[in-house]
Amino acid sequence: MTMPHERTRSVLRTRELLQMLASGSDVPAMDELRDRALSLLRHFPDKMHFAWTAKVLPAVWGDPDEKW
């Protein structure tokens, strides 16, 4: 079971990973990158979490089912 702090940490670490990839610096080897991605996805919020959060904090998150 994922705890709220694990979910938050996953989102923040995913942002860090994406920033690193976008900068092109210190990009890990494919195997390491895959392992990191799997680790982050373990606690990453799913569609249900975003839908619930969008209802509680509509100024922060959008409804994942809405067509943009």
Secondary structure by P-SEA (a helix, b strand, c coil): cccaaaaaaaaaaaaaaaaaaaaccccccaaaaaaaaaaaacccccaaaaaaaaaacccccccccccc
